[in-house]
Every structure is written in structure tokens, then in C-alpha cells.
Amino acid sequence: MIGPENGARECYVELVRGVVSLSHDPDGPYPVIVPCEGVRLQVDGIIYETEVAVKIGDVIDLSLENEERLGTWSLEVAKDGLTAFVELAPSMTVTRTLLDAPRSPSLTLQVLEGVEKYSPVQLDQLMSALRREGIIVGVDLTVVSAIVSAQEAGKFIIARGATPVQGQDAAVEILFEQEARKQREIRPESVVDFRARFDYSAAREGQLLVRKIPRVLGRDGQNVRGETIFAKEPLDIELVAGDGVRVSEQGDQLIATTPGRPVLKQRQKSIRVDIRPDMLVSGDVDLRSGNVSFVGDITIQGDVTAGFSVWAGGNIKVRGVAENSHVQACSSVAVVGNIISSQVVAGPPPGLMRTFTPILREIEKDIRTVHLAIEQLKKRIPANKQSLAGRLVGTLIDQRLIGFMERVRSLSRELRKLDRRLTNLFGADVLTTLATFLEDSNGAGKTEAHLSELAGAISTLQTRLEEISAQNAHITARNVINSTLVSTGDISIINGGCYNSWLQAGGKIVVQGVVRGGEIKAGTDVVVRELGSESGVTTSISVPTPAKVHLGTAWENSVVIVGARHYRFDKKQTGVTLYLVDGSMVVK
């Protein structure tokens, strides 16, 4: 409240330290006060919110309006339950001070505001809210402190749960060519042989076919309320061993136990591999198929056409004809039709058994000797030192087996000389095992485990050699014309004949028809319905001393050789058998 100032004629109003002073003529004009926000202007007991003229004698009251602005806050849990957060706007205390104003006919009030911010939530309120919401995991006390002292708006993550760690599904690596055949890479500068542009897929014994990458289990999580969040269980894959396949001891690999074509069957939760020992060529062997090579059996529904070749580690069956071609099998060959101007070979390569059988027998004998010596040592060594016997393999080899390491080297060298296709047939693991055993040339450092691995490789090799035994390799055909047939077993020409051809068999040769021109050599008996021709074309048969030659009809100029004895027919004869008795030829 202010008092009058006498004699003032200037019209003004001023504000100094909250006190209003004014001056005017008695009759006016009168000064004006304009209120502002935060100040209550009251004149003579009346509150004004707009400008008001004042005069000397008025009771003017200016009241400052300080303000409390309450903030807001909320506690929420995320939908996934992994976080809880507090969102707040701070509370405020607004204090105001009137600003001085110089003399003026019109005074607009002005205030200076002071703002003090503070958190809208106290510690006990916040902790009670956490308990009420059941938030018990991952509460960050540092964040709690920041919330109760916050002076600015914000969103605070007050608690964090444990996020579940998802596992990884099991996976597999397919380590073989899944296509039955694959075209070879052709370089621009190379000469292309279109007959040999395909490789036919096959697996070796011992070949790793599939490797499993194990699944990785996840780790369960926990939400802020302490509830478990289960990690999704990763998918597993079962490895299923089909025919000709085994599962490794650890269960994470599929390994071929026999050579052949691997066939994959893949499902969501399993992988199965079968080894097919046979291969089917649905049509002819021609430019569409290229030359065919396979470690197992081959069946050709059509013909083997001119200029093409077929090789099999097992048997070959041709339902059509073989014309001007090369057909070779480690086991038997059967041609339903005719063989024309072709080479047909059945059985292992010459000398294969002679080369490997003696070496294998010697090495097998050596291994038995060392194993026996180890067993004898174990009987003399205390139970707690039994492993020492197995570590003395190197010493036993050096002292008792003269030439053993050289025999193993010789075996390795001879295997490496073979056609790669035969090596694959025997199994690549055999060569690998031999190479590992030979790493230490003098045998030192060898253990009983090394010796067992070598014994396994020798056994595998012997089994494979027995499977392609010369005695089990035969050739059968209908007619043979201008061709060469070589078999380590028997040759049978069924319901047909041989014309100007050369036949050689380690066993018996039977021709149900005629043999006109050419030569037959057999390891045992020969049976021919008709030998030679009425025109006297030269035709001969050779057999060793114990064998016999049975002829339904023999024409003039035909020759039979038994051992060192020759017999030439000088006239047609029927129902003839030739053999030796005491070195003399018997013809009857």
C-alpha cells in the first residue's frame, strides 16, 4: 500500500523494491498498471486481471503467486518382461520476484521466475511400486538413485531380466558329389574328347560321406518378475546309416563301408546315405553318357556304341551289343547281344594277385608275431605297467622282424602303381594308414594302436582282393565277331559262336555254337560244338596238360594243342575228345 505525494503534477507510476509510487493531477489523467502472470493485482480490494487506472489514495496490493507444479511418473514392464522402466516428468517449485520499473504513465508488471526441479517420486514410493509389480530380478540400484534425484524428464530402465540365448540347429556337411555324374571342366585351349567328358560319382570304402555339426543348446532367460523364459530347443539331425554305410563311434559322421554310388535321403530331422553297389545306364553308352566308369556293378540297358568304353570295379551287364568298344570289369562281364570288333576283359589285372598275395601274407605273419610278443610281455609286466608293453612295438619290430618296414614300403609302392580306379576300389584309407605307419622309417615310436590300424588295413585289402578273385570273373556272350575276350575265370558263348576272334580264359571255355577262325586259349577244359569250317579256315585251341578238349564237330585244318602236343585235323570228325596220357595225345 502507498500514500499520496502532494504537489505532483507529472503523471507516472513506478515500482521500486515492491513499492508502487504514483503521481498525477487531481483531475487526471491517471497512470495505468498492467498485471502479468504470477502477480495478483488488487486495487481497493478488487482483483484486476487487465490494466487498471490508479490514483492517489487507492489501496494497491501486489501479491506474488509462487507455484508448485507436481510431476508425473509411472512404472511399466515391457511386453516381453525383460525390462522394467520408469518414465517421469519432474515436479517444480516456481518462485517469483517483482522487477523494479521506472516512472511511466503505464506500468507493466514483470516478474523474475526461479524454477527448482525435483523428482516426483521418493525412494520408499519407488521401492513399494517395484514390490507391488513383483519386479525382483535385475533391479539397478544406480538407476534407482538416479530416478529419485532426477530433475529432468526421462525414461529410465530400472530393471533388466536375462535374455534367453538361443541355440543353433544341428547342420550337416555333405562331402560327396550328389549328382550321379558331373561334366568335367573343359579348358578353352584343350582338345575335347566328348567320350570322356563325364565323371561318374562313386565313394571309396572308408570315405567320409557326411559330417554333422552338432547343435548348440541355448540358455534359458529370466524376466524381471523372476519367471523363466525358455530358450527354443534347437533342432537335431539324426545320421542314419543305410546299406554300405556306418555311423562313427561319436555319432557325428557317416562313413562308407563299401565302394559304390552314395545316395542321399534328406528329411527335416534326419540324413540317410545308402551306397548303391550298382549303376544303371538307361540307354546306350554313347555321346549322351560318355565313357562310363564306376567302382561297383554296371547294367547297360542298351548298347555300348563304337568308340566308347565301360569300366567297372564289379560286374558289367550289357543288354544290347558291344560294338568297336572296350569293356572291362574286375569281376564278370555279360553281353546279352553280340560282341563285335571289341575288347572285353573280365577279372583283375594280370599279376595283381601274384604281386600282392605274398607281401600281404608276410606282413600279416609279422603282425601276428609282434602281437604274440606283446601278449607274452604283458604276462610278465605288473598290471599297473601293462601299457609299457604296447609302447615297445617299435623295439620289437626292429629286433624280431627283419625287413618288416621294407615290406610295408613295398606294399605301399605297389598300390600306388595301380590304376586310380583300383585304388579307390581297395579304399583310400588303406593308403593313408600305410603312409601314417611309414612316417617313422625305423619303426621307433610305434604303439600297439599303430599296429592294430595296420592290421585293419591289411585285412581290408585282403578282403577286397578276394572279392575280385580271378576265379570269380567270367565272360558270357551270344556271338563274338572280330573281337578279343580275356577272362581270368571262364568264358561262355551261349546259343552263338565265335568268328575270327581271340579268346583267353584262366578257367574253362564253352562255345555252344561254332568257332570259325581265330584262337582259343583256356586254363582248363574247352567245349566247342563246331570247330573250324568246311572251307578249312585256320582255327586253334590251346589248353594245358591236365585239360581236355571236347568237340562236337572238328573240320579239316583245325588245330588242338594240349600241353606241348599238337593235333591238326586232316578231315572232318565228330564227337571228338582230346587229352594227354603219359605225354601222348589221345584223340577219341
C-alpha positions in Angstrom: 0.0 0.0 0.0 1.3 3.5 -0.8 0.5 7.1 0.4 -0.1 10.3 -1.8 2.6 12.6 -2.9 1.3 16.3 -2.7 2.1 18.7 -5.5 2.9 16.1 -8.0 1.8 17.1 -11.4 3.7 14.5 -13.5 1.6 11.5 -14.4 3.5 8.4 -13.6 3.7 5.2 -11.7 6.9 3.4 -10.6 7.8 0.2 -8.8 10.8 0.1 -6.6 11.5 -2.9 -4.3 7.9 -3.9 -4.4 6.6 -0.5 -3.5 4.3 1.4 -6.0 4.6 5.2 -6.2 2.5 7.4 -8.4 1.8 11.0 -9.3 -0.9 12.8 -11.3 -3.0 16.0 -11.4 -6.1 15.8 -9.3 -8.3 15.7 -12.3 -6.2 13.2 -14.2 -5.0 11.9 -16.4 -4.3 8.9 -14.1 -1.4 6.4 -14.5 -2.1 2.8 -15.5 -0.9 -0.6 -14.1 -0.9 -3.7 -16.3 -0.9 -7.0 -14.4 1.1 -10.1 -15.5 1.0 -13.8 -14.8 2.2 -14.7 -11.4 1.2 -11.4 -9.7 -2.2 -10.7 -8.2 -3.1 -7.1 -8.7 -5.7 -5.8 -6.2 -6.9 -2.2 -6.1 -9.2 -1.1 -3.3 -10.0 -4.8 -2.7 -10.8 -5.6 -6.3 -8.7 -8.0 -8.2 -7.8 -6.9 -11.7 -6.6 -9.2 -14.5 -6.4 -6.4 -17.1 -5.0 -2.9 -16.9 -6.4 -0.5 -14.4 -6.0 3.2 -13.9 -4.9 4.1 -10.4 -4.9 7.4 -8.5 -3.5 8.7 -5.4 -5.4 7.4 -2.4 -6.1 3.9 -4.0 -5.0 1.0 -1.9 -2.8 -1.0 -4.3 -1.8 -4.5 -3.3 0.7 -6.6 -5.4 0.9 -10.3 -4.3 3.3 -12.7 -5.8 1.9 -16.1 -6.7 4.6 -18.8 -6.2 3.7 -22.2 -7.8 4.1 -25.9 -7.1 3.9 -28.0 -10.3 3.6 -31.7 -9.5 5.4 -34.0 -11.8 4.3 -37.4 -13.0 5.8 -40.9 -13.0 4.9 -44.4 -14.0 6.4 -47.8 -13.7 5.8 -50.3 -16.5 7.1 -53.7 -17.6 7.8 -54.3 -21.2 5.6 -56.9 -23.1 8.5 -59.4 -23.2 9.0 -59.0 -19.5 12.7 -58.4 -20.0 12.8 -54.8 -18.9 11.0 -52.5 -16.4 11.2 -48.8 -16.9 10.2 -45.6 -15.1 9.0 -42.7 -17.2 8.8 -39.3 -15.3 8.4 -35.6 -15.7 9.9 -33.7 -12.7 8.0 -31.7 -10.1 8.7 -27.9 -10.0 8.7 -25.2 -7.4 8.3 -21.7 -9.2 9.3 -18.7 -7.1 8.7 -15.2 -8.4 10.3 -11.7 -7.7 8.8 -8.4 -8.9 11.2 -6.5 -11.1 11.6 -2.7 -10.4 10.0 -0.5 -13.1 11.0 3.2 -13.7 8.4 6.0 -13.8 6.0 5.7 -16.6 2.4 6.6 -17.3 1.8 2.9 -17.8 3.5 0.2 -15.7 3.5 -3.3 -17.0 4.4 -5.6 -14.1 7.2 -8.0 -14.7 8.5 -10.9 -12.6 11.6 -12.9 -12.4 10.9 -16.6 -12.0 13.1 -19.1 -10.3 12.4 -22.7 -11.0 13.5 -25.6 -8.8 13.0 -29.1 -10.2 12.9 -32.3 -8.2 11.8 -36.0 -8.7 8.1 -36.7 -8.4 8.8 -40.0 -6.6 10.6 -40.7 -3.4 12.6 -43.8 -2.7 10.1 -45.6 -0.5 7.3 -45.0 -3.1 9.5 -46.4 -5.9 10.5 -49.5 -3.9 6.9 -50.1 -2.9 5.9 -49.9 -6.6 8.6 -52.4 -7.5 7.4 -54.8 -4.9 3.8 -54.3 -6.0 4.6 -55.2 -9.6 6.7 -58.2 -8.5 9.9 -56.9 -10.0 12.6 -58.8 -8.3 15.3 -59.5 -10.9 17.9 -57.2 -12.3 17.0 -54.1 -10.4 19.7 -51.5 -10.9 20.3 -49.5 -7.7 22.3 -46.9 -9.6 19.2 -46.2 -11.7 17.0 -46.2 -8.6 19.2 -43.4 -7.2 19.1 -41.6 -10.5 15.3 -41.7 -10.6 14.7 -40.3 -7.1 17.1 -37.5 -7.8 16.0 -36.8 -11.3 15.5 -33.2 -12.3 14.7 -33.7 -15.9 12.1 -35.7 -17.8 13.3 -39.0 -18.9 12.8 -42.7 -19.3 14.9 -45.0 -17.1 15.4 -48.7 -17.4 15.2 -49.7 -13.7 15.5 -53.5 -14.1 16.7 -55.9 -16.8 16.0 -59.6 -17.0 18.2 -62.2 -18.6 17.6 -62.6 -22.3 17.5 -66.2 -23.3 20.4 -67.3 -25.5 19.0 -69.1 -28.5 20.9 -72.3 -29.5 21.9 -73.3 -33.0 20.3 -76.1 -35.0 22.5 -79.0 -36.0 23.8 -78.9 -39.5 25.5 -81.3 -41.9 28.3 -81.1 -44.4 27.7 -83.3 -47.5 31.1 -84.4 -48.6 30.4 -86.3 -51.7 29.1 -85.4 -55.2 25.3 -85.8 -55.1 24.8 -85.8 -58.9 25.2 -89.3 -60.4 27.5 -87.8 -63.0 29.3 -84.5 -63.4 30.7 -82.9 -66.5 34.4 -82.4 -66.4 35.8 -78.8 -66.7 36.8 -78.1 -70.2 39.5 -75.5 -70.7 39.3 -73.3 -73.8 42.8 -74.4 -75.1 42.3 -78.1 -74.5 41.3 -80.7 -77.1 37.9 -82.1 -76.1 37.2 -85.8 -76.1 33.4 -85.9 -75.9 33.5 -89.5 -75.0 35.3 -88.7 -71.7 33.6 -85.6 -70.6 31.7 -87.0 -67.6 32.9 -88.3 -64.2 30.5 -90.8 -62.6 30.3 -90.2 -58.8 31.3 -93.0 -56.5 32.5 -93.4 -53.0 35.5 -95.4 -51.8 35.5 -97.7 -48.8 36.3 -95.7 -45.7 35.4 -92.4 -47.4 33.8 -89.8 -45.1 30.4 -89.0 -46.6 28.6 -86.7 -44.2 29.9 -84.7 -41.2 27.5 -83.5 -38.6 27.9 -80.1 -36.9 26.3 -80.7 -33.5 23.5 -78.5 -32.3 24.4 -75.9 -29.7 21.9 -75.8 -26.8 20.6 -72.4 -25.8 20.4 -70.9 -22.3 17.1 -70.1 -20.6 16.5 -66.5 -19.6 14.5 -64.8 -16.8 12.1 -61.9 -16.8 12.2 -59.1 -14.3 9.5 -60.9 -12.3 11.7 -63.9 -11.9 9.8 -66.1 -14.4 11.8 -68.4 -16.6 11.9 -67.6 -20.3 12.7 -70.8 -22.0 15.1 -70.8 -24.9 13.8 -72.5 -28.1 15.2 -76.0 -28.3 17.5 -76.3 -31.4 16.7 -78.9 -34.0 18.9 -82.0 -34.0 19.6 -84.1 -37.1 20.0 -87.9 -36.8 22.6 -89.5 -39.1 21.1 -92.8 -40.4 23.5 -95.4 -41.9 21.9 -97.1 -44.9 23.3 -100.0 -46.9 27.0 -99.9 -47.2 27.4 -97.1 -44.6 28.3 -96.9 -40.9 28.0 -94.2 -38.3 31.2 -93.2 -36.5 31.6 -94.0 -32.8 30.9 -90.4 -31.9 27.7 -90.5 -34.0 28.7 -87.4 -36.0 30.0 -89.0 -39.2 28.7 -91.3 -42.0 31.4 -93.4 -43.5 31.3 -95.7 -46.5 31.9 -99.4 -45.7 31.8 -100.5 -49.3 32.6 -98.8 -52.6 29.7 -97.6 -54.7 27.4 -94.7 -55.5 26.2 -92.7 -52.5 22.6 -91.8 -52.5 21.3 -89.1 -50.1 17.9 -89.0 -48.5 17.4 -85.8 -46.5 14.5 -85.1 -44.2 13.9 -82.4 -41.7 15.3 -84.3 -38.8 17.4 -87.0 -40.4 20.0 -87.6 -43.1 20.4 -91.1 -44.6 23.0 -92.3 -47.0 23.0 -95.6 -48.9 25.8 -97.0 -51.0 24.4 -98.4 -54.2 26.8 -101.0 -55.4 25.3 -100.9 -58.9 24.7 -98.3 -61.6 22.1 -98.3 -64.3 22.6 -96.7 -67.7 19.1 -96.5 -69.0 20.1 -96.2 -72.7 23.2 -96.7 -74.8 26.7 -95.8 -73.9 27.2 -93.0 -76.4 27.8 -89.3 -76.5 25.0 -88.6 -74.1 26.5 -90.8 -71.4 30.2 -90.6 -72.3 32.6 -93.3 -71.2 31.3 -95.0 -68.1 33.4 -95.8 -65.1 32.1 -97.0 -61.7 33.5 -98.8 -58.7 30.5 -101.2 -58.4 28.3 -103.1 -60.8 27.0 -101.6 -64.1 23.9 -102.5 -66.0 23.6 -101.0 -69.5 20.1 -101.2 -70.9 21.2 -100.5 -74.4 24.4 -100.9 -76.5 28.0 -99.9 -76.0 28.5 -98.0 -79.2 31.6 -97.5 -81.3 34.5 -95.7 -79.7 33.2 -95.8 -76.1 34.5 -97.7 -73.1 33.0 -99.1 -69.9 34.9 -99.9 -66.7 33.5 -101.4 -63.5 35.0 -102.4 -60.2 32.3 -105.1 -60.0 30.2 -106.8 -62.8 29.1 -105.4 -66.1 25.9 -106.5 -67.9 25.1 -105.2 -71.4 21.6 -105.9 -72.5 22.4 -104.9 -76.1 25.6 -105.3 -78.2 29.1 -104.1 -77.7 30.5 -102.8 -81.0 34.0 -101.5 -81.6 34.3 -100.7 -77.9 36.3 -101.5 -74.8 34.5 -103.2 -71.9 36.4 -104.1 -68.7 35.3 -105.4 -65.3 37.1 -106.5 -62.2 34.5 -109.2 -61.9 32.3 -110.7 -64.7 31.0 -109.3 -68.0 27.7 -110.5 -69.5 26.7 -109.3 -73.0 23.2 -110.4 -74.0 23.8 -109.4 -77.6 26.8 -109.7 -79.9 30.4 -108.6 -79.3 31.6 -107.0 -82.5 35.2 -105.7 -83.1 35.6 -105.1 -79.4 37.9 -105.8 -76.5 36.2 -107.4 -73.4 38.2 -108.0 -70.2 37.0 -109.7 -67.0 39.0 -110.1 -63.9 41.7 -108.3 -62.0 44.8 -107.0 -63.9 47.3 -109.7 -64.7 49.8 -110.3 -61.9 47.7 -108.5 -59.3 47.3 -111.5 -57.1 50.9 -112.6 -57.7 52.2 -109.2 -56.7 50.1 -108.6 -53.5 49.4 -112.1 -52.1 53.0 -112.9 -50.9 53.6 -109.4 -49.5 50.3 -109.5 -47.6 50.9 -112.9 -46.2 54.4 -111.9 -44.9 53.1 -108.7 -43.3 50.2 -110.5 -41.7 52.6 -113.0 -40.3 54.8 -110.2 -39.0 51.9 -108.5 -37.2 50.9 -111.8 -35.6 54.4 -112.3 -34.3 54.5 -108.8 -32.7 51.1 -109.2 -31.2 52.2 -112.6 -29.7 55.3 -111.0 -28.3 53.3 -108.1 -26.7 50.9 -110.6 -25.1 53.9 -112.5 -23.6 55.3 -109.3 -22.3 52.0 -108.4 -20.6 52.1 -111.6 -18.7 55.5 -110.7 -17.2 54.8 -107.0 -16.5 52.8 -105.8 -13.4 49.2 -104.8 -14.0 50.0 -101.1 -13.4 52.6 -101.1 -16.1 50.7 -103.0 -18.8 50.7 -100.0 -21.2 54.5 -100.2 -21.4 54.2 -103.4 -23.5 52.2 -101.6 -26.2 54.9 -98.9 -26.3 57.6 -101.4 -27.2 56.2 -102.2 -30.6 59.0 -100.2 -32.3 61.7 -102.2 -30.5 60.0 -105.5 -31.2 59.8 -104.6 -34.9 63.5 -103.7 -35.1 64.7 -106.8 -33.2 62.4 -109.6 -34.4 61.1 -108.5 -37.8 64.0 -108.1 -40.2 62.7 -106.4 -43.4 59.2 -105.7 -42.0 59.3 -101.9 -42.7 60.6 -102.5 -46.2 57.8 -105.0 -46.9 55.3 -102.3 -45.8 57.0 -99.8 -48.1 56.9 -102.2 -51.0 53.2 -102.8 -50.5 52.6 -99.0 -50.5 54.7 -98.6 -53.7 52.8 -101.3 -55.5 49.4 -99.9 -54.5 50.4 -96.5 -55.8 51.3 -98.0 -59.2 47.8 -99.3 -59.7 45.1 -97.6 -61.8 43.5 -95.0 -59.6 40.1 -96.7 -60.1 41.5 -99.9 -58.5 43.0 -97.9 -55.6 39.5 -96.4 -55.0 38.1 -99.9 -55.0 40.5 -101.0 -52.3 39.8 -98.0 -50.2 41.7 -94.8 -49.8 42.1 -95.4 -46.1 44.5 -98.3 -46.8 47.0 -96.0 -48.5 46.5 -93.4 -45.7 47.1 -96.0 -43.0 50.3 -97.3 -44.7 51.6 -93.7 -45.1 51.0 -93.0 -41.5 52.7 -96.1 -40.4 55.7 -95.4 -42.5 56.2 -91.8 -41.2 58.9 -93.2 -38.9 61.1 -95.3 -41.2 62.8 -97.3 -38.4 59.7 -98.2 -36.5 60.5 -96.2 -33.4 57.6 -94.6 -31.6 55.1 -97.2 -32.9 52.5 -98.3 -30.5 50.0 -101.2 -30.3 47.4 -98.9 -31.7 49.5 -98.2 -34.8 49.9 -102.0 -35.3 46.2 -102.6 -35.0 45.4 -99.9 -37.6 47.9 -101.5 -40.0 46.3 -104.9 -39.3 42.9 -103.5 -40.2 44.2 -102.0 -43.4 45.8 -105.4 -44.4 42.6 -107.2 -43.6 40.6 -104.7 -45.8 43.0 -105.2 -48.7 42.9 -108.9 -48.5 39.1 -108.9 -48.4 38.9 -106.7 -51.5 41.4 -108.9 -53.4 39.3 -111.9 -52.5 36.2 -110.1 -53.8 37.8 -109.6 -57.2 39.3 -113.1 -57.3 40.4 -114.2 -60.7 38.3 -117.4 -60.4 35.1 -115.4 -60.0 35.5 -113.3 -63.1 33.6 -114.7 -66.2 32.5 -113.6 -69.6 29.2 -114.6 -71.2 28.0 -113.5 -74.7 25.9 -114.6 -77.6 28.2 -114.1 -80.6 31.8 -112.9 -80.8 32.9 -111.4 -84.1 36.4 -110.0 -84.8 37.0 -109.4 -81.1 39.3 -110.1 -78.2 38.0 -111.6 -75.0 40.2 -112.1 -71.9 38.9 -113.6 -68.7 40.7 -114.7 -65.5 37.7 -117.1 -65.0 35.5 -118.8 -67.6 34.2 -117.7 -71.0 30.8 -119.0 -72.1 29.3 -118.3 -75.6 25.6 -119.2 -75.3 23.5 -120.0 -78.3 26.0 -118.4 -80.6 29.5 -118.7 -81.9 32.9 -117.0 -82.4 34.2 -115.7 -85.7 37.8 -114.6 -86.3 38.2 -113.8 -82.6 40.8 -114.4 -79.9 39.6 -115.9 -76.6 41.7 -116.4 -73.5 40.4 -117.7 -70.1 42.1 -118.7 -66.9 39.3 -121.3 -66.5 37.0 -123.1 -68.8 35.7 -122.0 -72.3 32.4 -123.2 -73.6 31.1 -122.3 -77.1 27.6 -123.7 -77.8 27.9 -122.8 -81.4 30.7 -122.6 -84.0 34.3 -121.3 -83.7 35.5 -120.2 -87.1 38.8 -118.6 -87.4 40.9 -117.2 -84.6 42.3 -118.8 -81.4 41.1 -120.1 -78.1 43.3 -120.4 -75.0 42.0 -121.8 -71.8 43.4 -122.7 -68.3 41.2 -125.8 -68.1 38.8 -127.7 -70.4 37.3 -126.4 -73.7 33.9 -127.4 -75.0 33.1 -126.4 -78.6 30.1 -127.6 -80.6 31.8 -127.0 -84.0 35.5 -126.1 -84.6 36.7 -124.6 -87.9 34.7 -124.6 -91.2 34.2 -126.6 -94.3 36.4 -124.2 -96.2 39.3 -125.1 -93.9 39.8 -121.7 -92.2 42.6 -121.9 -89.6 41.2 -122.2 -86.1 43.1 -123.4 -83.0 42.6 -124.3 -79.4 45.3 -124.4 -76.7 44.9 -125.9 -73.2 47.5 -127.0 -70.5 48.4 -130.6 -70.0 45.7 -131.7 -67.5 42.9 -130.3 -69.5 40.6 -131.9 -72.1 39.1 -130.5 -75.3 35.6 -131.7 -76.3 34.5 -131.1 -79.9 31.1 -131.8 -81.3 32.5 -131.4 -84.8 36.0 -130.6 -86.0 36.7 -129.5 -89.6 39.8 -130.1 -91.6 42.7 -127.8 -90.8 41.6 -127.2 -87.2 44.4 -127.4 -84.6 44.2 -128.5 -81.0 47.2 -128.1 -78.7 47.3 -129.9 -75.3 50.4 -129.1 -73.3 53.3 -129.5 -75.8 51.4 -131.7 -78.2 49.7 -130.6 -81.4 47.0 -132.2 -83.4 45.8 -131.0 -86.7 42.6 -132.5 -88.2 43.1 -133.7 -91.7 39.4 -134.5 -92.2 36.1 -133.7 -90.6 35.5 -135.6 -87.3 32.6 -135.6 -84.9 32.2 -136.3 -81.2 36.0 -135.9 -80.5 37.7 -135.6 -77.2 41.5 -134.7 -77.0 43.7 -135.1 -74.0 47.2 -136.3 -72.9 48.0 -139.6 -71.4 51.7 -140.1 -70.4 52.6 -137.2 -72.6 50.9 -138.6 -75.7 47.9 -137.1 -77.4 44.7 -139.2 -77.2 42.0 -138.5 -79.8 38.8 -140.4 -79.4 
